[in-house]
Amino acid sequence: MKTQTMLFAAVAALCWAAAAGSAFAGQATVSSPDGHAEIRIEDDASRFSVLRRGETVIADSPLGLEFDGAPAFGALVLESREDTDVDREIPLVATKASVARDHYRGATLTFRETGRDKDAPARRLIIDVRAYDDGVAFRYRIDDPAPVRLRGERTAFVPAGDPSCLATEYVGSHEKPFERQRISELTTDKGYDVPLVCATASGRTHYAITQSYLQGYTGASLWRQGAAMQVRLSAVPGRDGPAYVSRGGLRTAWRVVMMADRAGDLIASSLVGNLNPPPEGDFSWVKPGKAAWNWWSGASEGATAEMDAFRRYIDFAAEAGLPYALLDAGWAWGSGPCCEARPETDLTRAVDGVDMPALVRYAESKGVSLLLWAHWKHMDARMDEVLDTWVRWGIRGIKVDFMERDDQEMVDFHERIAAATAERKLLLNLHGVYMPAGLQRTYPNFITQEGVMGAEWNKWTPLITARHNLMLPYTRMLNGPMDYTPGGFRNRTPATFEVRDVLPFTQTTRGQALAMFVVYDSPLQMVADDPDAYRDAAGFEFIRRVPTAWDETRFLAGEPGRDIVLARRSGAAWYLGAMTADDARTARVPLDFLPEGRYRATVWEDGGAPDDVRRSERIVAAGDVLELRQSPAGGAAAILEPAGP
């Protein structure tokens, strides 16, 4: 696609001037390229609204900033408008598509304060607005170089009517289930996380309220005030005064409303990423893939930190063709239980009896690269020293854990460690972390992150139900990759499931375990169970073969909390993942997304027991319908490869 960026500032200025000032009365409207999505900003910068195909999605909602130590803006008038029309393709590295189309109409709206003392300079508020075919976004800017101190934003979202939404409680770990509730049913004494996923009363538009491009700003949660969801900025714990203090001027995060015909159509959207700056430099060294993982199947206080125990996972990764092995909590000198930041821990030393450089050489001799875990406090205190040491050892990536904050200081930590690892050509995986906001676009080595109630919770609670698993693609995954850590092969039914910390069970079938590797977006994907669980196990062939990064993603069918069928393409091959919640289901999948030709379909479907799958092969073509049988709490997976003439 030809890249085009056209600025219409001069033409717009002439048109507005010709209207003798009356053109500023009313609203500034920005419409998407296809004309379906529309955002309107009042000409006094007091309110905004969002429509799609003429239907109100977000009703009149407040705009504005709350300053600390400075007077609020007085009356504002629209002083100028500069329009932009962008259509370009952005090459992507290791994600759900190889290319993102960045296609929008935008406007920079500059508002001038009126009625101030004649000796006081007029202040200006800038609102950047973009309208895409699949959503809208806006943010505030102040170009004055003086530092800006904010108590908060006045921004709120007023969903039209009282829509049914998928909402999750805002907590530090960002690991809570999503539940379906109307806006009026949300409580007023706690915050809700992004994304908040709703549908209009007509059902013609499904939308997600979220945020993007946090760098240099702070995170936020949503709090119900009447019919509105108020944006509340996250303050630095223990710091008195404002929630946010800039170094100079102001550029807030983007406030985003993603929109589509179906809830699942939001999955393929690149909107959150497109609102972030592109990467600088070469990231071709970033290699997606799967990792053997030594924590999930063992005790929560950490895996045994011994050379033989570590070699066992390296050997398994080599045998299975996995490019990575992740050594989790407990490997570093002085480390204790995984969640404690003990002052004696030294990330530049391994525990007694472990020779990390020798372990790296052993792994490399088998074609496996090592990833290491760290608590963020230990990493933050000595970041350069630790990372340089790990690079000398030959480590290829890191997993940093337990940040559990999204305030200004923690947002800064995320960018610093993304930049520091990129400089050293290290992969980065963050756990105990806030929802993605597109930082992966700027730093493609930031390959995945948690911020999801994933498979580790099987070790402690019965909350990881099939219904929960079927919420995640339609909610949490909209913001970016999620390290759910799939691959549990000790499969049980909900009735026979037991909570246990060591060698944990899942209450979903083997077929669902396979499907997760297609449905769940994570370019670095864990193979979470113990090596013994996979040897000669039904279905493990699929895990060995399935990629973790894709050229194309297509939602085919499904409803949140009930079922999904997702197709992803890698080269000329397509991979299907189907999952169902409480009910047995046969998904009838029209193959009209396939190019012409014959394809060999290799299918794995639920068998007679939760830990069994049936493998079959057949020849199919674009006009065919492929049936995927799934047990309750089950799933299925398939590979469609060109079969020649």
NORCORFEN-V713291 format. One record per residue. RES is the residue in three letters. SS is DSSP state (H for helix, E for strand, C for the rest). BURIAL is + if it has 9 or more other C-alpha atoms within 8 Angstrom, else -. D_CENTER is the distance of its C-alpha to the mean C-alpha in whole Angstrom. Layout:
# NORCORFEN-V713291
res: <RES,RES>
ss: <SS,SS>
burial: <BURIAL,BURIAL>
d_center: <D_CENTER,D_CENTER>
This chain:
# NORCORFEN-V713291
res: <MET,LYS,THR,GLN,THR,MET,LEU,PHE,ALA,ALA,VAL,ALA,ALA,LEU,CYS,TRP,ALA,ALA,ALA,ALA,GLY,SER,ALA,PHE,ALA,GLY,GLN,ALA,THR,VAL,SER,SER,PRO,ASP,GLY,HIS,ALA,GLU,ILE,ARG,ILE,GLU,ASP,ASP,ALA,SER,ARG,PHE,SER,VAL,LEU,ARG,ARG,GLY,GLU,THR,VAL,ILE,ALA,ASP,SER,PRO,LEU,GLY,LEU,GLU,PHE,ASP,GLY,ALA,PRO,ALA,PHE,GLY,ALA,LEU,VAL,LEU,GLU,SER,ARG,GLU,ASP,THR,ASP,VAL,ASP,ARG,GLU,ILE,PRO,LEU,VAL,ALA,THR,LYS,ALA,SER,VAL,ALA,ARG,ASP,HIS,TYR,ARG,GLY,ALA,THR,LEU,THR,PHE,ARG,GLU,THR,GLY,ARG,ASP,LYS,ASP,ALA,PRO,ALA,ARG,ARG,LEU,ILE,ILE,ASP,VAL,ARG,ALA,TYR,ASP,ASP,GLY,VAL,ALA,PHE,ARG,TYR,ARG,ILE,ASP,ASP,PRO,ALA,PRO,VAL,ARG,LEU,ARG,GLY,GLU,ARG,THR,ALA,PHE,VAL,PRO,ALA,GLY,ASP,PRO,SER,CYS,LEU,ALA,THR,GLU,TYR,VAL,GLY,SER,HIS,GLU,LYS,PRO,PHE,GLU,ARG,GLN,ARG,ILE,SER,GLU,LEU,THR,THR,ASP,LYS,GLY,TYR,ASP,VAL,PRO,LEU,VAL,CYS,ALA,THR,ALA,SER,GLY,ARG,THR,HIS,TYR,ALA,ILE,THR,GLN,SER,TYR,LEU,GLN,GLY,TYR,THR,GLY,ALA,SER,LEU,TRP,ARG,GLN,GLY,ALA,ALA,MET,GLN,VAL,ARG,LEU,SER,ALA,VAL,PRO,GLY,ARG,ASP,GLY,PRO,ALA,TYR,VAL,SER,ARG,GLY,GLY,LEU,ARG,THR,ALA,TRP,ARG,VAL,VAL,MET,MET,ALA,ASP,ARG,ALA,GLY,ASP,LEU,ILE,ALA,SER,SER,LEU,VAL,GLY,ASN,LEU,ASN,PRO,PRO,PRO,GLU,GLY,ASP,PHE,SER,TRP,VAL,LYS,PRO,GLY,LYS,ALA,ALA,TRP,ASN,TRP,TRP,SER,GLY,ALA,SER,GLU,GLY,ALA,THR,ALA,GLU,MET,ASP,ALA,PHE,ARG,ARG,TYR,ILE,ASP,PHE,ALA,ALA,GLU,ALA,GLY,LEU,PRO,TYR,ALA,LEU,LEU,ASP,ALA,GLY,TRP,ALA,TRP,GLY,SER,GLY,PRO,CYS,CYS,GLU,ALA,ARG,PRO,GLU,THR,ASP,LEU,THR,ARG,ALA,VAL,ASP,GLY,VAL,ASP,MET,PRO,ALA,LEU,VAL,ARG,TYR,ALA,GLU,SER,LYS,GLY,VAL,SER,LEU,LEU,LEU,TRP,ALA,HIS,TRP,LYS,HIS,MET,ASP,ALA,ARG,MET,ASP,GLU,VAL,LEU,ASP,THR,TRP,VAL,ARG,TRP,GLY,ILE,ARG,GLY,ILE,LYS,VAL,ASP,PHE,MET,GLU,ARG,ASP,ASP,GLN,GLU,MET,VAL,ASP,PHE,HIS,GLU,ARG,ILE,ALA,ALA,ALA,THR,ALA,GLU,ARG,LYS,LEU,LEU,LEU,ASN,LEU,HIS,GLY,VAL,TYR,MET,PRO,ALA,GLY,LEU,GLN,ARG,THR,TYR,PRO,ASN,PHE,ILE,THR,GLN,GLU,GLY,VAL,MET,GLY,ALA,GLU,TRP,ASN,LYS,TRP,THR,PRO,LEU,ILE,THR,ALA,ARG,HIS,ASN,LEU,MET,LEU,PRO,TYR,THR,ARG,MET,LEU,ASN,GLY,PRO,MET,ASP,TYR,THR,PRO,GLY,GLY,PHE,ARG,ASN,ARG,THR,PRO,ALA,THR,PHE,GLU,VAL,ARG,ASP,VAL,LEU,PRO,PHE,THR,GLN,THR,THR,ARG,GLY,GLN,ALA,LEU,ALA,MET,PHE,VAL,VAL,TYR,ASP,SER,PRO,LEU,GLN,MET,VAL,ALA,ASP,ASP,PRO,ASP,ALA,TYR,ARG,ASP,ALA,ALA,GLY,PHE,GLU,PHE,ILE,ARG,ARG,VAL,PRO,THR,ALA,TRP,ASP,GLU,THR,ARG,PHE,LEU,ALA,GLY,GLU,PRO,GLY,ARG,ASP,ILE,VAL,LEU,ALA,ARG,ARG,SER,GLY,ALA,ALA,TRP,TYR,LEU,GLY,ALA,MET,THR,ALA,ASP,ASP,ALA,ARG,THR,ALA,ARG,VAL,PRO,LEU,ASP,PHE,LEU,PRO,GLU,GLY,ARG,TYR,ARG,ALA,THR,VAL,TRP,GLU,ASP,GLY,GLY,ALA,PRO,ASP,ASP,VAL,ARG,ARG,SER,GLU,ARG,ILE,VAL,ALA,ALA,GLY,ASP,VAL,LEU,GLU,LEU,ARG,GLN,SER,PRO,ALA,GLY,GLY,ALA,ALA,ALA,ILE,LEU,GLU,PRO,ALA,GLY,PRO>
ss: <C,C,C,E,E,E,E,C,H,H,H,H,H,H,H,H,H,H,C,C,C,H,H,H,C,C,E,E,E,E,E,C,C,C,C,C,E,E,E,E,E,E,C,C,C,C,E,E,E,E,E,E,C,C,E,E,E,E,E,E,E,E,C,C,E,E,E,C,C,C,C,C,C,C,C,E,E,E,E,E,E,E,E,E,E,E,E,E,E,E,E,C,C,C,C,C,C,C,E,E,E,E,E,E,E,E,E,E,E,E,E,E,E,C,C,C,C,C,C,C,C,C,C,E,E,E,E,E,E,E,E,E,C,C,E,E,E,E,E,E,E,E,C,C,C,C,E,C,E,E,E,E,E,C,C,E,E,E,E,C,C,C,C,E,E,E,E,C,E,C,C,C,C,C,C,C,C,C,E,E,E,E,H,H,H,C,C,C,C,C,C,E,C,C,C,E,E,E,E,C,C,C,C,C,C,E,E,E,E,E,E,E,C,C,C,C,C,C,C,E,E,E,E,E,E,C,C,E,E,E,E,E,E,C,C,C,C,C,C,C,C,C,C,E,E,C,C,C,E,E,E,C,C,E,E,E,E,E,E,E,C,C,H,H,H,H,C,C,C,C,H,H,H,H,C,C,C,C,C,C,C,C,C,C,C,C,C,C,E,E,E,E,E,C,C,C,C,C,C,C,C,C,C,C,C,C,H,H,H,H,H,H,H,H,H,H,H,H,H,H,C,C,C,E,E,E,E,C,C,C,C,E,E,C,C,C,C,C,C,C,C,C,C,C,C,E,E,E,E,E,C,C,C,C,C,H,H,H,H,H,H,H,H,H,H,C,C,C,E,E,E,E,E,E,E,H,H,H,H,H,H,C,H,H,H,H,H,H,H,H,H,H,H,C,C,C,E,E,E,E,E,C,C,C,C,C,C,H,H,H,H,H,H,H,H,H,H,H,H,H,H,H,H,C,C,C,E,E,E,E,C,C,C,C,C,C,C,C,H,H,H,H,C,C,C,E,E,E,E,C,C,C,C,C,H,H,H,H,H,C,C,C,C,C,C,H,H,H,H,H,H,H,C,C,C,H,H,H,H,C,C,C,C,C,C,C,C,C,C,C,E,C,C,C,C,C,C,C,C,C,C,C,C,C,C,E,C,C,C,H,H,H,H,H,H,H,H,H,H,C,C,C,C,E,E,E,E,C,C,C,H,H,H,H,C,C,C,C,C,H,H,H,H,H,H,C,C,C,C,C,C,E,E,E,E,E,E,E,E,C,C,C,E,E,E,E,E,E,E,E,C,C,E,E,E,E,E,E,E,E,C,C,C,C,E,E,E,E,E,E,C,C,C,C,C,C,C,E,E,E,E,E,E,E,E,E,C,C,C,C,C,C,E,E,E,E,E,E,E,E,E,C,C,C,E,E,E,E,E,E,C,C,C,C,E,E,E,E,E,E,E,E,C,C,C>
burial: <-,-,-,-,+,-,-,+,+,-,-,+,+,-,-,+,-,-,-,-,+,-,-,+,-,-,+,+,-,+,+,+,+,-,+,+,+,+,+,+,+,+,+,+,+,+,+,+,+,+,+,+,-,-,-,+,+,+,+,-,+,+,+,+,+,+,+,+,-,-,-,-,-,-,-,+,+,+,-,-,+,+,+,+,+,+,+,+,+,-,-,+,+,+,+,+,+,+,+,+,+,+,+,+,+,+,+,+,+,+,+,+,+,+,-,+,-,-,-,-,-,-,-,+,+,+,+,+,+,+,+,+,+,+,+,+,+,+,+,+,+,+,-,-,-,-,+,+,+,+,+,+,+,+,+,+,+,+,+,+,-,+,+,+,+,+,+,+,+,+,-,+,+,+,+,+,-,+,-,-,+,+,+,-,-,-,-,-,-,-,+,+,+,+,+,+,+,+,+,+,-,-,-,+,+,+,+,+,+,+,+,+,+,+,+,+,+,+,+,+,+,+,+,+,-,-,+,+,+,+,+,+,+,+,+,+,-,-,-,-,-,+,+,+,+,+,-,+,+,+,+,+,+,+,+,+,+,+,+,+,-,+,+,+,+,+,+,+,+,-,+,+,+,+,+,+,-,-,-,-,-,-,-,-,-,+,-,+,+,+,+,+,+,+,+,+,+,+,+,+,+,+,+,-,+,-,+,-,+,+,+,-,+,+,+,+,+,+,-,-,-,+,+,+,+,+,+,+,+,+,+,+,+,+,+,-,+,+,-,-,+,-,-,-,+,+,+,+,-,+,+,-,-,+,-,-,-,-,+,+,-,+,+,+,-,+,-,+,+,+,+,+,+,+,+,+,-,+,+,-,-,-,+,-,-,+,+,+,+,+,+,-,+,+,+,+,+,+,+,+,+,+,+,+,+,+,+,+,+,+,+,+,+,-,+,-,+,+,+,+,+,+,-,+,+,+,+,+,+,+,+,+,+,+,+,+,+,+,+,+,+,+,+,+,+,+,+,+,+,+,+,+,+,+,+,+,+,+,+,+,-,+,-,+,+,+,+,+,+,+,+,+,+,+,+,+,+,+,+,+,+,+,+,+,+,+,+,+,+,+,+,+,+,-,-,-,+,-,+,+,+,+,+,+,+,+,+,+,+,+,+,+,+,+,+,+,+,+,+,+,+,+,+,+,+,+,+,+,+,+,-,-,+,+,-,-,-,+,+,+,-,-,+,+,-,+,-,+,+,+,+,+,+,+,+,+,+,+,+,+,+,+,+,+,+,+,+,+,+,+,-,-,+,+,+,+,+,+,+,+,+,+,-,+,+,-,+,-,+,+,+,-,-,-,-,-,+,+,+,+,+,+,+,+,+,+,+,-,-,+,+,+,+,+,+,-,-,-,+,+,+,+,-,+,-,+,-,+,+,+,+,+,+,+,+,+,+,+,+,+,+,+,+,-,->
d_center: <26,28,27,28,28,31,31,34,35,38,39,37,39,42,41,40,43,46,45,46,44,43,40,38,39,37,33,31,29,27,26,24,25,26,27,25,23,25,24,27,28,31,34,34,30,31,28,26,25,23,25,24,27,29,28,27,23,23,27,28,26,27,26,27,27,29,30,32,35,36,37,34,35,38,38,36,37,35,37,35,33,31,30,27,27,24,24,22,21,18,18,15,15,14,11,11,14,17,17,15,18,18,21,21,24,24,27,27,29,32,33,36,38,41,44,44,47,48,48,44,42,40,36,34,30,28,25,23,22,21,21,19,20,17,17,18,17,19,20,23,25,28,30,33,32,33,31,29,29,27,27,24,24,25,23,22,21,24,23,26,28,26,24,22,19,16,16,15,17,15,16,16,14,12,13,15,15,15,18,20,22,24,23,27,26,23,25,26,26,23,19,16,13,10,10,13,14,18,20,23,27,28,25,25,21,18,16,13,13,11,11,10,12,13,15,19,18,17,14,15,16,18,21,23,27,29,27,24,21,22,19,20,20,19,22,23,25,28,29,31,31,28,24,24,26,26,28,29,28,25,22,19,16,15,15,14,15,14,16,18,21,19,16,15,15,12,10,12,11,11,11,9,9,13,13,13,16,17,17,21,23,23,20,21,22,18,19,16,18,18,20,22,21,24,23,22,25,27,28,25,28,27,28,32,32,34,35,36,33,30,32,32,28,29,31,29,26,29,31,28,27,24,23,22,23,21,24,22,24,28,29,29,33,33,30,30,28,24,23,26,26,30,32,34,31,31,28,31,33,32,34,38,38,35,36,32,33,36,33,31,34,34,30,31,34,32,30,27,25,24,21,22,21,21,21,20,23,25,23,23,27,28,25,27,30,27,25,28,30,27,27,31,31,29,25,23,19,18,16,17,16,17,17,16,16,15,18,19,20,17,15,18,18,14,16,19,18,15,19,21,19,19,23,24,22,20,17,14,12,12,12,13,11,9,6,4,7,7,10,9,11,14,14,13,14,11,11,8,8,9,8,9,13,13,17,18,19,22,24,24,24,24,21,19,21,20,20,17,15,16,14,11,10,11,9,6,5,6,3,2,4,6,9,11,14,16,20,22,25,27,27,29,29,28,32,32,29,30,28,29,27,29,28,26,26,24,25,24,25,25,24,21,20,21,19,16,16,15,13,11,8,9,12,13,14,16,20,20,24,27,29,31,29,29,32,34,31,31,27,27,28,25,22,24,24,21,18,15,14,16,18,17,15,17,17,20,21,20,19,17,18,21,20,18,19,17,18,17,20,20,24,26,25,23,21,21,19,20,20,22,22,26,28,29,28,29,27,29,27,29,28,29,26,28,30,34,35,35,32,33,30,30,29,28,28,29,32,35,33,30,30,31,30,32,32,34,34,35,36,34,34,32,34,34,32,30,30,28,29,27,29,28,24,24,23,24,23,25,25,27,29,32,35,37,40>
